[in-house]
């Protein structure tokens, strides 16, 4: 009974928090605690969202294409580098600090350089998404590879297994939870990275559309775009979580047994 009550509370709590924020926002706008041109009412934002949904959907097709290509390339590069860093210790010692340093550079500072070097097409946007999404996936995989059960690896070696067999049966399955944790972060970052790059140069996309409505002082539409981007990011994270459940059914079966 207590576990069921906790489960219900955990499901209700996020919705209650969002509802509280919306109510506070509504009253701040309604009583003009903050001027309407700075903080439009949630009702105005919803109306703008509905009326401009078709436009945002068309712009999102471009942004999501950039995010998908960048995320895919980032995953491939992260996988290759994580495998090499796990296999060769000198590469780990040499490249790990470099990976950390790259994350201290603000993406907003890199984006203008990429536009300058690559032009206003998709190339700089995809490159920025790769840079943004590469780190969480590579670190997740690397920590997963290095945290596998050493006894299981030694047992496989004693049975005459090669490096590829150990990787396939022990390291790769063991790294999947860490990989999906990093991928959830990267999936949400991919959309944000694409939008940020579109702010600084481009012809289409949610970032370009956001810049246009901001210059027109249509802040209700701007808030609508922000809400749209948040929804898209949440949906992408949901797709990653669903893929995780399909890829690792044994892990979620064990979790359900423990909860019951």
Order of alpha helices (4+ residues) and beta strands (2+ residues): alpha-alpha-alpha-alpha-alpha-alpha-alpha-alpha-alpha-alpha-alpha-alpha
